[in-house]
Amino acid sequence: MKNWKRHNPIADYVRKQRKAGKMTQLELADLTGVGLRFVRDLEQGKLNLMTDKVNQILIFFGSTLKPQPINDATS
């Protein structure tokens, strides 16, 4: 397995929402129109993912990516 940051906020959020909806990764991929590999990479914390596809999944769960200012608490 790659040395990705598995527990990042987006990976954790998507995994939690998917499991709360009692969906497999394959079902989430089918419902959102992205590939199964993309869902797996996202949940494993892969760093270089296409933001439009990340948003496809987040929008499915009622969220979206947005800019957030960096401050001492988040850096």
PDB file of N, CA, C and O in Angstrom:
ATOM      1  N   MET A   1       0.848  -1.191   0.000  1.00  0.00           N
ATOM      2  CA  MET A   1       0.000   0.000   0.000  1.00  0.00           C
ATOM      3  C   MET A   1       0.882   1.238   0.000  1.00  0.00           C
ATOM      4  O   MET A   1       1.933   1.264   0.641  1.00  0.00           O
ATOM      5  N   LYS A   2       0.460   2.236  -0.704  1.00  0.00           N
ATOM      6  CA  LYS A   2       1.203   3.487  -0.773  1.00  0.00           C
ATOM      7  C   LYS A   2       1.238   4.160   0.597  1.00  0.00           C
ATOM      8  O   LYS A   2       0.405   3.875   1.458  1.00  0.00           O
ATOM      9  N   ASN A   3       2.193   5.042   0.791  1.00  0.00           N
ATOM     10  CA  ASN A   3       2.315   5.765   2.044  1.00  0.00           C
ATOM     11  C   ASN A   3       1.503   7.060   1.971  1.00  0.00           C
ATOM     12  O   ASN A   3       2.058   8.159   1.996  1.00  0.00           O
ATOM     13  N   TRP A   4       0.188   6.910   1.882  1.00  0.00           N
ATOM     14  CA  TRP A   4      -0.703   8.054   1.817  1.00  0.00           C
ATOM     15  C   TRP A   4      -1.193   8.379   3.209  1.00  0.00           C
ATOM     16  O   TRP A   4      -1.104   7.551   4.116  1.00  0.00           O
ATOM     17  N   LYS A   5      -1.706   9.573   3.379  1.00  0.00           N
ATOM     18  CA  LYS A   5      -2.244   9.999   4.672  1.00  0.00           C
ATOM     19  C   LYS A   5      -3.691   9.511   4.767  1.00  0.00           C
ATOM     20  O   LYS A   5      -4.622  10.240   4.426  1.00  0.00           O
ATOM     21  N   ARG A   6      -3.867   8.288   5.227  1.00  0.00           N
ATOM     22  CA  ARG A   6      -5.180   7.644   5.232  1.00  0.00           C
ATOM     23  C   ARG A   6      -6.205   8.419   6.042  1.00  0.00           C
ATOM     24  O   ARG A   6      -7.379   8.452   5.670  1.00  0.00           O
ATOM     25  N   HIS A   7      -5.802   9.033   7.120  1.00  0.00           N
ATOM     26  CA  HIS A   7      -6.767   9.714   7.989  1.00  0.00           C
ATOM     27  C   HIS A   7      -6.719  11.224   7.779  1.00  0.00           C
ATOM     28  O   HIS A   7      -6.333  11.975   8.675  1.00  0.00           O
ATOM     29  N   ASN A   8      -7.115  11.656   6.590  1.00  0.00           N
ATOM     30  CA  ASN A   8      -7.279  13.092   6.376  1.00  0.00           C
ATOM     31  C   ASN A   8      -8.775  13.389   6.457  1.00  0.00           C
ATOM     32  O   ASN A   8      -9.588  12.473   6.325  1.00  0.00           O
ATOM     33  N   PRO A   9      -9.150  14.638   6.668  1.00  0.00           N
ATOM     34  CA  PRO A   9     -10.570  14.961   6.898  1.00  0.00           C
ATOM     35  C   PRO A   9     -11.502  14.536   5.769  1.00  0.00           C
ATOM     36  O   PRO A   9     -12.612  14.078   6.038  1.00  0.00           O
ATOM     37  N   ILE A  10     -11.088  14.672   4.529  1.00  0.00           N
ATOM     38  CA  ILE A  10     -11.972  14.308   3.418  1.00  0.00           C
ATOM     39  C   ILE A  10     -12.124  12.794   3.342  1.00  0.00           C
ATOM     40  O   ILE A  10     -13.235  12.292   3.170  1.00  0.00           O
ATOM     41  N   ALA A  11     -11.026  12.065   3.465  1.00  0.00           N
ATOM     42  CA  ALA A  11     -11.090  10.600   3.440  1.00  0.00           C
ATOM     43  C   ALA A  11     -11.975  10.086   4.567  1.00  0.00           C
ATOM     44  O   ALA A  11     -12.813   9.209   4.359  1.00  0.00           O
ATOM     45  N   ASP A  12     -11.784  10.637   5.764  1.00  0.00           N
ATOM     46  CA  ASP A  12     -12.586  10.214   6.917  1.00  0.00           C
ATOM     47  C   ASP A  12     -14.064  10.526   6.709  1.00  0.00           C
ATOM     48  O   ASP A  12     -14.926   9.701   7.014  1.00  0.00           O
ATOM     49  N   TYR A  13     -14.356  11.720   6.187  1.00  0.00           N
ATOM     50  CA  TYR A  13     -15.745  12.138   5.963  1.00  0.00           C
ATOM     51  C   TYR A  13     -16.444  11.210   4.967  1.00  0.00           C
ATOM     52  O   TYR A  13     -17.545  10.724   5.223  1.00  0.00           O
ATOM     53  N   VAL A  14     -15.788  10.972   3.832  1.00  0.00           N
ATOM     54  CA  VAL A  14     -16.403  10.138   2.797  1.00  0.00           C
ATOM     55  C   VAL A  14     -16.616   8.722   3.320  1.00  0.00           C
ATOM     56  O   VAL A  14     -17.686   8.144   3.127  1.00  0.00           O
ATOM     57  N   ARG A  15     -15.611   8.163   3.977  1.00  0.00           N
ATOM     58  CA  ARG A  15     -15.741   6.807   4.518  1.00  0.00           C
ATOM     59  C   ARG A  15     -16.886   6.735   5.528  1.00  0.00           C
ATOM     60  O   ARG A  15     -17.685   5.800   5.497  1.00  0.00           O
ATOM     61  N   LYS A  16     -16.964   7.723   6.424  1.00  0.00           N
ATOM     62  CA  LYS A  16     -18.018   7.751   7.443  1.00  0.00           C
ATOM     63  C   LYS A  16     -19.402   7.865   6.809  1.00  0.00           C
ATOM     64  O   LYS A  16     -20.325   7.149   7.196  1.00  0.00           O
ATOM     65  N   GLN A  17     -19.546   8.762   5.839  1.00  0.00           N
ATOM     66  CA  GLN A  17     -20.839   8.956   5.185  1.00  0.00           C
ATOM     67  C   GLN A  17     -21.257   7.714   4.399  1.00  0.00           C
ATOM     68  O   GLN A  17     -22.423   7.321   4.414  1.00  0.00           O
ATOM     69  N   ARG A  18     -20.298   7.107   3.716  1.00  0.00           N
ATOM     70  CA  ARG A  18     -20.601   5.906   2.936  1.00  0.00           C
ATOM     71  C   ARG A  18     -21.065   4.776   3.850  1.00  0.00           C
ATOM     72  O   ARG A  18     -22.052   4.097   3.565  1.00  0.00           O
ATOM     73  N   LYS A  19     -20.346   4.585   4.945  1.00  0.00           N
ATOM     74  CA  LYS A  19     -20.717   3.514   5.873  1.00  0.00           C
ATOM     75  C   LYS A  19     -22.045   3.814   6.565  1.00  0.00           C
ATOM     76  O   LYS A  19     -22.831   2.900   6.817  1.00  0.00           O
ATOM     77  N   ALA A  20     -22.302   5.080   6.875  1.00  0.00           N
ATOM     78  CA  ALA A  20     -23.579   5.453   7.487  1.00  0.00           C
ATOM     79  C   ALA A  20     -24.735   5.164   6.534  1.00  0.00           C
ATOM     80  O   ALA A  20     -25.832   4.817   6.970  1.00  0.00           O
ATOM     81  N   GLY A  21     -24.488   5.305   5.239  1.00  0.00           N
ATOM     82  CA  GLY A  21     -25.498   4.998   4.231  1.00  0.00           C
ATOM     83  C   GLY A  21     -25.534   3.527   3.850  1.00  0.00           C
ATOM     84  O   GLY A  21     -26.266   3.121   2.946  1.00  0.00           O
ATOM     85  N   LYS A  22     -24.729   2.731   4.558  1.00  0.00           N
ATOM     86  CA  LYS A  22     -24.670   1.283   4.328  1.00  0.00           C
ATOM     87  C   LYS A  22     -24.377   0.948   2.864  1.00  0.00           C
ATOM     88  O   LYS A  22     -25.012   0.079   2.267  1.00  0.00           O
ATOM     89  N   MET A  23     -23.394   1.666   2.305  1.00  0.00           N
ATOM     90  CA  MET A  23     -22.996   1.457   0.912  1.00  0.00           C
ATOM     91  C   MET A  23     -21.611   0.850   0.848  1.00  0.00           C
ATOM     92  O   MET A  23     -20.759   1.106   1.699  1.00  0.00           O
ATOM     93  N   THR A  24     -21.407   0.053  -0.164  1.00  0.00           N
ATOM     94  CA  THR A  24     -20.062  -0.417  -0.458  1.00  0.00           C
ATOM     95  C   THR A  24     -19.359   0.668  -1.282  1.00  0.00           C
ATOM     96  O   THR A  24     -19.992   1.604  -1.770  1.00  0.00           O
ATOM     97  N   GLN A  25     -18.055   0.522  -1.422  1.00  0.00           N
ATOM     98  CA  GLN A  25     -17.328   1.458  -2.274  1.00  0.00           C
ATOM     99  C   GLN A  25     -17.822   1.366  -3.715  1.00  0.00           C
ATOM    100  O   GLN A  25     -17.910   2.379  -4.409  1.00  0.00           O
ATOM    101  N   LEU A  26     -18.143   0.163  -4.161  1.00  0.00           N
ATOM    102  CA  LEU A  26     -18.652  -0.017  -5.518  1.00  0.00           C
ATOM    103  C   LEU A  26     -19.991   0.678  -5.705  1.00  0.00           C
ATOM    104  O   LEU A  26     -20.223   1.305  -6.739  1.00  0.00           O
ATOM    105  N   GLU A  27     -20.873   0.575  -4.723  1.00  0.00           N
ATOM    106  CA  GLU A  27     -22.170   1.254  -4.818  1.00  0.00           C
ATOM    107  C   GLU A  27     -21.992   2.769  -4.855  1.00  0.00           C
ATOM    108  O   GLU A  27     -22.669   3.454  -5.621  1.00  0.00           O
ATOM    109  N   LEU A  28     -21.087   3.295  -4.033  1.00  0.00           N
ATOM    110  CA  LEU A  28     -20.838   4.741  -4.053  1.00  0.00           C
ATOM    111  C   LEU A  28     -20.295   5.175  -5.408  1.00  0.00           C
ATOM    112  O   LEU A  28     -20.711   6.200  -5.950  1.00  0.00           O
ATOM    113  N   ALA A  29     -19.376   4.403  -5.948  1.00  0.00           N
ATOM    114  CA  ALA A  29     -18.824   4.722  -7.262  1.00  0.00           C
ATOM    115  C   ALA A  29     -19.928   4.763  -8.319  1.00  0.00           C
ATOM    116  O   ALA A  29     -19.985   5.688  -9.129  1.00  0.00           O
ATOM    117  N   ASP A  30     -20.800   3.758  -8.307  1.00  0.00           N
ATOM    118  CA  ASP A  30     -21.901   3.706  -9.280  1.00  0.00           C
ATOM    119  C   ASP A  30     -22.862   4.876  -9.109  1.00  0.00           C
ATOM    120  O   ASP A  30     -23.295   5.473 -10.094  1.00  0.00           O
ATOM    121  N   LEU A  31     -23.194   5.204  -7.873  1.00  0.00           N
ATOM    122  CA  LEU A  31     -24.156   6.273  -7.612  1.00  0.00           C
ATOM    123  C   LEU A  31     -23.618   7.665  -7.945  1.00  0.00           C
ATOM    124  O   LEU A  31     -24.389   8.562  -8.285  1.00  0.00           O
ATOM    125  N   THR A  32     -22.308   7.847  -7.850  1.00  0.00           N
ATOM    126  CA  THR A  32     -21.726   9.173  -8.073  1.00  0.00           C
ATOM    127  C   THR A  32     -21.079   9.324  -9.445  1.00  0.00           C
ATOM    128  O   THR A  32     -20.689  10.427  -9.829  1.00  0.00           O
ATOM    129  N   GLY A  33     -20.965   8.229 -10.181  1.00  0.00           N
ATOM    130  CA  GLY A  33     -20.404   8.320 -11.527  1.00  0.00           C
ATOM    131  C   GLY A  33     -18.892   8.389 -11.587  1.00  0.00           C
ATOM    132  O   GLY A  33     -18.333   8.824 -12.593  1.00  0.00           O
ATOM    133  N   VAL A  34     -18.224   7.967 -10.529  1.00  0.00           N
ATOM    134  CA  VAL A  34     -16.764   7.896 -10.554  1.00  0.00           C
ATOM    135  C   VAL A  34     -16.362   6.429 -10.516  1.00  0.00           C
ATOM    136  O   VAL A  34     -17.194   5.559 -10.261  1.00  0.00           O
ATOM    137  N   GLY A  35     -15.111   6.160 -10.764  1.00  0.00           N
ATOM    138  CA  GLY A  35     -14.647   4.785 -10.758  1.00  0.00           C
ATOM    139  C   GLY A  35     -14.406   4.247  -9.352  1.00  0.00           C
ATOM    140  O   GLY A  35     -14.170   5.000  -8.407  1.00  0.00           O
ATOM    141  N   LEU A  36     -14.472   2.930  -9.244  1.00  0.00           N
ATOM    142  CA  LEU A  36     -14.216   2.276  -7.966  1.00  0.00           C
ATOM    143  C   LEU A  36     -12.817   2.599  -7.463  1.00  0.00           C
ATOM    144  O   LEU A  36     -12.632   2.860  -6.274  1.00  0.00           O
ATOM    145  N   ARG A  37     -11.845   2.586  -8.342  1.00  0.00           N
ATOM    146  CA  ARG A  37     -10.471   2.908  -7.935  1.00  0.00           C
ATOM    147  C   ARG A  37     -10.386   4.308  -7.356  1.00  0.00           C
ATOM    148  O   ARG A  37      -9.657   4.532  -6.389  1.00  0.00           O
ATOM    149  N   PHE A  38     -11.121   5.257  -7.933  1.00  0.00           N
ATOM    150  CA  PHE A  38     -11.105   6.623  -7.421  1.00  0.00           C
ATOM    151  C   PHE A  38     -11.644   6.654  -5.989  1.00  0.00           C
ATOM    152  O   PHE A  38     -11.057   7.301  -5.122  1.00  0.00           O
ATOM    153  N   VAL A  39     -12.746   5.965  -5.739  1.00  0.00           N
ATOM    154  CA  VAL A  39     -13.313   5.922  -4.387  1.00  0.00           C
ATOM    155  C   VAL A  39     -12.300   5.323  -3.419  1.00  0.00           C
ATOM    156  O   VAL A  39     -12.094   5.850  -2.326  1.00  0.00           O
ATOM    157  N   ARG A  40     -11.675   4.235  -3.815  1.00  0.00           N
ATOM    158  CA  ARG A  40     -10.669   3.600  -2.958  1.00  0.00           C
ATOM    159  C   ARG A  40      -9.511   4.547  -2.679  1.00  0.00           C
ATOM    160  O   ARG A  40      -9.089   4.694  -1.531  1.00  0.00           O
ATOM    161  N   ASP A  41      -8.994   5.193  -3.725  1.00  0.00           N
ATOM    162  CA  ASP A  41      -7.887   6.134  -3.545  1.00  0.00           C
ATOM    163  C   ASP A  41      -8.290   7.292  -2.632  1.00  0.00           C
ATOM    164  O   ASP A  41      -7.509   7.711  -1.777  1.00  0.00           O
ATOM    165  N   LEU A  42      -9.489   7.802  -2.810  1.00  0.00           N
ATOM    166  CA  LEU A  42      -9.973   8.906  -1.978  1.00  0.00           C
ATOM    167  C   LEU A  42     -10.041   8.491  -0.515  1.00  0.00           C
ATOM    168  O   LEU A  42      -9.559   9.211   0.360  1.00  0.00           O
ATOM    169  N   GLU A  43     -10.633   7.342  -0.248  1.00  0.00           N
ATOM    170  CA  GLU A  43     -10.770   6.882   1.135  1.00  0.00           C
ATOM    171  C   GLU A  43      -9.432   6.497   1.757  1.00  0.00           C
ATOM    172  O   GLU A  43      -9.305   6.469   2.981  1.00  0.00           O
ATOM    173  N   GLN A  44      -8.441   6.203   0.932  1.00  0.00           N
ATOM    174  CA  GLN A  44      -7.116   5.874   1.441  1.00  0.00           C
ATOM    175  C   GLN A  44      -6.246   7.110   1.594  1.00  0.00           C
ATOM    176  O   GLN A  44      -5.111   7.013   2.061  1.00  0.00           O
ATOM    177  N   GLY A  45      -6.763   8.273   1.207  1.00  0.00           N
ATOM    178  CA  GLY A  45      -6.046   9.521   1.407  1.00  0.00           C
ATOM    179  C   GLY A  45      -5.029   9.864   0.340  1.00  0.00           C
ATOM    180  O   GLY A  45      -4.078  10.597   0.612  1.00  0.00           O
ATOM    181  N   LYS A  46      -5.205   9.352  -0.870  1.00  0.00           N
ATOM    182  CA  LYS A  46      -4.283   9.693  -1.953  1.00  0.00           C
ATOM    183  C   LYS A  46      -4.248  11.208  -2.112  1.00  0.00           C
ATOM    184  O   LYS A  46      -5.284  11.872  -2.059  1.00  0.00           O
ATOM    185  N   LEU A  47      -3.065  11.739  -2.304  1.00  0.00           N
ATOM    186  CA  LEU A  47      -2.887  13.190  -2.305  1.00  0.00           C
ATOM    187  C   LEU A  47      -3.276  13.868  -3.606  1.00  0.00           C
ATOM    188  O   LEU A  47      -3.800  14.982  -3.568  1.00  0.00           O
ATOM    189  N   ASN A  48      -3.050  13.261  -4.733  1.00  0.00           N
ATOM    190  CA  ASN A  48      -3.275  13.927  -6.017  1.00  0.00           C
ATOM    191  C   ASN A  48      -4.514  13.394  -6.710  1.00  0.00           C
ATOM    192  O   ASN A  48      -4.428  12.534  -7.588  1.00  0.00           O
ATOM    193  N   LEU A  49      -5.659  13.908  -6.312  1.00  0.00           N
ATOM    194  CA  LEU A  49      -6.920  13.505  -6.923  1.00  0.00           C
ATOM    195  C   LEU A  49      -7.558  14.703  -7.617  1.00  0.00           C
ATOM    196  O   LEU A  49      -7.337  15.847  -7.221  1.00  0.00           O
ATOM    197  N   MET A  50      -8.341  14.439  -8.639  1.00  0.00           N
ATOM    198  CA  MET A  50      -9.010  15.510  -9.365  1.00  0.00           C
ATOM    199  C   MET A  50     -10.121  16.096  -8.497  1.00  0.00           C
ATOM    200  O   MET A  50     -11.002  15.373  -8.033  1.00  0.00           O
ATOM    201  N   THR A  51     -10.073  17.411  -8.283  1.00  0.00           N
ATOM    202  CA  THR A  51     -11.038  18.047  -7.387  1.00  0.00           C
ATOM    203  C   THR A  51     -12.467  17.955  -7.905  1.00  0.00           C
ATOM    204  O   THR A  51     -13.404  17.904  -7.109  1.00  0.00           O
ATOM    205  N   ASP A  52     -12.652  17.933  -9.215  1.00  0.00           N
ATOM    206  CA  ASP A  52     -14.020  17.825  -9.724  1.00  0.00           C
ATOM    207  C   ASP A  52     -14.633  16.478  -9.355  1.00  0.00           C
ATOM    208  O   ASP A  52     -15.828  16.405  -9.069  1.00  0.00           O
ATOM    209  N   LYS A  53     -13.842  15.419  -9.358  1.00  0.00           N
ATOM    210  CA  LYS A  53     -14.356  14.107  -8.968  1.00  0.00           C
ATOM    211  C   LYS A  53     -14.562  14.016  -7.458  1.00  0.00           C
ATOM    212  O   LYS A  53     -15.509  13.384  -6.990  1.00  0.00           O
ATOM    213  N   VAL A  54     -13.663  14.654  -6.696  1.00  0.00           N
ATOM    214  CA  VAL A  54     -13.854  14.708  -5.242  1.00  0.00           C
ATOM    215  C   VAL A  54     -15.178  15.408  -4.955  1.00  0.00           C
ATOM    216  O   VAL A  54     -15.954  14.954  -4.114  1.00  0.00           O
ATOM    217  N   ASN A  55     -15.433  16.507  -5.649  1.00  0.00           N
ATOM    218  CA  ASN A  55     -16.689  17.238  -5.454  1.00  0.00           C
ATOM    219  C   ASN A  55     -17.900  16.422  -5.878  1.00  0.00           C
ATOM    220  O   ASN A  55     -18.959  16.549  -5.263  1.00  0.00           O
ATOM    221  N   GLN A  56     -17.784  15.588  -6.908  1.00  0.00           N
ATOM    222  CA  GLN A  56     -18.910  14.723  -7.299  1.00  0.00           C
ATOM    223  C   GLN A  56     -19.351  13.878  -6.112  1.00  0.00           C
ATOM    224  O   GLN A  56     -20.545  13.715  -5.861  1.00  0.00           O
ATOM    225  N   ILE A  57     -18.393  13.351  -5.400  1.00  0.00           N
ATOM    226  CA  ILE A  57     -18.715  12.511  -4.243  1.00  0.00           C
ATOM    227  C   ILE A  57     -19.212  13.359  -3.084  1.00  0.00           C
ATOM    228  O   ILE A  57     -20.204  13.008  -2.445  1.00  0.00           O
ATOM    229  N   LEU A  58     -18.536  14.477  -2.799  1.00  0.00           N
ATOM    230  CA  LEU A  58     -18.948  15.325  -1.681  1.00  0.00           C
ATOM    231  C   LEU A  58     -20.347  15.898  -1.905  1.00  0.00           C
ATOM    232  O   LEU A  58     -21.136  15.974  -0.963  1.00  0.00           O
ATOM    233  N   ILE A  59     -20.660  16.295  -3.117  1.00  0.00           N
ATOM    234  CA  ILE A  59     -21.988  16.838  -3.416  1.00  0.00           C
ATOM    235  C   ILE A  59     -23.062  15.774  -3.174  1.00  0.00           C
ATOM    236  O   ILE A  59     -24.157  16.092  -2.710  1.00  0.00           O
ATOM    237  N   PHE A  60     -22.754  14.531  -3.481  1.00  0.00           N
ATOM    238  CA  PHE A  60     -23.679  13.429  -3.210  1.00  0.00           C
ATOM    239  C   PHE A  60     -24.051  13.391  -1.727  1.00  0.00           C
ATOM    240  O   PHE A  60     -25.180  13.049  -1.377  1.00  0.00           O
ATOM    241  N   PHE A  61     -23.097  13.742  -0.856  1.00  0.00           N
ATOM    242  CA  PHE A  61     -23.332  13.749   0.586  1.00  0.00           C
ATOM    243  C   PHE A  61     -23.731  15.136   1.108  1.00  0.00           C
ATOM    244  O   PHE A  61     -23.821  15.330   2.320  1.00  0.00           O
ATOM    245  N   GLY A  62     -23.968  16.098   0.214  1.00  0.00           N
ATOM    246  CA  GLY A  62     -24.431  17.421   0.623  1.00  0.00           C
ATOM    247  C   GLY A  62     -23.322  18.363   1.051  1.00  0.00           C
ATOM    248  O   GLY A  62     -23.570  19.302   1.807  1.00  0.00           O
ATOM    249  N   SER A  63     -22.107  18.133   0.583  1.00  0.00           N
ATOM    250  CA  SER A  63     -20.965  18.984   0.926  1.00  0.00           C
ATOM    251  C   SER A  63     -20.200  19.341  -0.338  1.00  0.00           C
ATOM    252  O   SER A  63     -20.512  18.848  -1.423  1.00  0.00           O
ATOM    253  N   THR A  64     -19.206  20.190  -0.196  1.00  0.00           N
ATOM    254  CA  THR A  64     -18.351  20.553  -1.323  1.00  0.00           C
ATOM    255  C   THR A  64     -17.009  21.047  -0.805  1.00  0.00           C
ATOM    256  O   THR A  64     -16.895  21.476   0.343  1.00  0.00           O
ATOM    257  N   LEU A  65     -15.998  20.982  -1.658  1.00  0.00           N
ATOM    258  CA  LEU A  65     -14.706  21.563  -1.312  1.00  0.00           C
ATOM    259  C   LEU A  65     -14.828  23.078  -1.363  1.00  0.00           C
ATOM    260  O   LEU A  65     -15.556  23.620  -2.194  1.00  0.00           O
ATOM    261  N   LYS A  66     -14.115  23.759  -0.476  1.00  0.00           N
ATOM    262  CA  LYS A  66     -14.105  25.220  -0.526  1.00  0.00           C
ATOM    263  C   LYS A  66     -12.802  25.725   0.067  1.00  0.00           C
ATOM    264  O   LYS A  66     -12.196  25.042   0.891  1.00  0.00           O
ATOM    265  N   PRO A  67     -12.364  26.902  -0.335  1.00  0.00           N
ATOM    266  CA  PRO A  67     -11.144  27.465   0.239  1.00  0.00           C
ATOM    267  C   PRO A  67     -11.339  27.756   1.724  1.00  0.00           C
ATOM    268  O   PRO A  67     -12.408  28.183   2.159  1.00  0.00           O
ATOM    269  N   GLN A  68     -10.306  27.518   2.465  1.00  0.00           N
ATOM    270  CA  GLN A  68     -10.348  27.809   3.907  1.00  0.00           C
ATOM    271  C   GLN A  68      -9.068  28.532   4.268  1.00  0.00           C
ATOM    272  O   GLN A  68      -7.979  28.057   3.949  1.00  0.00           O
ATOM    273  N   PRO A  69      -9.181  29.685   4.933  1.00  0.00           N
ATOM    274  CA  PRO A  69      -7.975  30.415   5.324  1.00  0.00           C
ATOM    275  C   PRO A  69      -7.092  29.568   6.242  1.00  0.00           C
ATOM    276  O   PRO A  69      -7.577  28.799   7.072  1.00  0.00           O
ATOM    277  N   ILE A  70      -5.793  29.734   6.066  1.00  0.00           N
ATOM    278  CA  ILE A  70      -4.840  29.046   6.935  1.00  0.00           C
ATOM    279  C   ILE A  70      -4.568  29.944   8.125  1.00  0.00           C
ATOM    280  O   ILE A  70      -4.269  31.128   7.972  1.00  0.00           O
ATOM    281  N   ASN A  71      -4.677  29.367   9.312  1.00  0.00           N
ATOM    282  CA  ASN A  71      -4.327  30.106  10.518  1.00  0.00           C
ATOM    283  C   ASN A  71      -3.499  29.203  11.413  1.00  0.00           C
ATOM    284  O   ASN A  71      -3.243  28.054  11.055  1.00  0.00           O
ATOM    285  N   ASP A  72      -3.083  29.687  12.549  1.00  0.00           N
ATOM    286  CA  ASP A  72      -2.238  28.905  13.451  1.00  0.00           C
ATOM    287  C   ASP A  72      -2.906  27.618  13.893  1.00  0.00           C
ATOM    288  O   ASP A  72      -2.219  26.621  14.115  1.00  0.00           O
ATOM    289  N   ALA A  73      -4.226  27.607  14.028  1.00  0.00           N
ATOM    290  CA  ALA A  73      -4.939  26.420  14.496  1.00  0.00           C
ATOM    291  C   ALA A  73      -4.999  25.327  13.441  1.00  0.00           C
ATOM    292  O   ALA A  73      -5.064  24.149  13.792  1.00  0.00           O
ATOM    293  N   THR A  74      -4.978  25.684  12.141  1.00  0.00           N
ATOM    294  CA  THR A  74      -5.110  24.684  11.086  1.00  0.00           C
ATOM    295  C   THR A  74      -3.793  24.352  10.409  1.00  0.00           C
ATOM    296  O   THR A  74      -3.748  23.423   9.603  1.00  0.00           O
ATOM    297  N   SER A  75      -2.741  25.058  10.698  1.00  0.00           N
ATOM    298  CA  SER A  75      -1.470  24.788  10.002  1.00  0.00           C
ATOM    299  C   SER A  75      -0.602  23.825  10.773  1.00  0.00           C
ATOM    300  O   SER A  75       0.497  23.493  10.330  1.00  0.00           O
TER     301      SER A  75
END
